[in-house]
Structures are given as structure tokens and as C-alpha cells.
């Protein structure tokens, strides 16, 4: 298979997923955008969190029993995960931000970019 390679020659080999309260969305996204070498791009999804350790911040969340959350997914090189986590931990010391890392078996695009080089 032919996978897209980043400009430094390395393809993403893992997927970092962050879940966080909606109230922290803009701050976390700003942090991710400050160093494009660590997070070249990411996907942001709206979600709802449920469980024993999820804080229900608003009255509506308490009635529904689930918290408004944001999921951020970053396809990246595993060698850079620890550095990105360290940056996030320095800026956000919050037990309400969770993360996990899984292997990424493939990464690519279905077509060629139409942007000028």
C-alpha cells in the first residue's frame, strides 16, 4: 500500500485520542496548534461522557447523567507522543482530560492534494 508521508519522511504510526470537557476545548486546541511539529493536524468531535469519574458540570448534565465532551484525535509518530503529553500536562493539570494511544495500521489520503507546492 502507498501511505502518505509527512514532510519529514515519517508516516503517523499511532493515534492519540484526548477526551476533555467542552469548557476546555478552545484552550486545548490553541495549545495543539502552537507546535505543528508535535500535532500536524487533528480531528475534533463532539461527544458525551458517562461513568463514575465524569464530572457533571451543569444542571442539564446532571439531569441527563452525561457530560458534554470533546474528543480530539491526532495521527502522529509514536516517538513524539510523550513530548505532546508533557506539553498538555504542563498547560492542563486536569483529571477530566483523559488520553489513550493506539497503533495506527495505515494513514493516507484517497487523492492527491491540489495545493500548490
TAPELIN-V505081 format. One record per backbone hydrogen bond with DSSP energy under -1.0 kcal/mol. CO is the residue of the C=O (numbers start at 1). NH is the residue of the N-H. If there is no record, write none. Layout:
co->[CO;CO]
nh->[NH;NH]
This chain:
co->[6;10;13;14;15;16;17;18;19;20;21;22;24;25;26;27;28;29;35;35;43;45;47;49;51;58;59;60;61;61;67;68;69;70;71;72;73;74;76;76;77;78;80;81;82;83;84;85;86;87;88;92;94;98;100;102]
nh->[9;6;104;76;102;74;100;72;98;70;24;25;28;29;30;31;32;33;38;39;73;71;69;67;54;62;63;64;65;66;49;22;47;20;45;18;43;16;13;14;80;81;84;85;86;87;88;89;90;91;92;94;97;19;17;15]
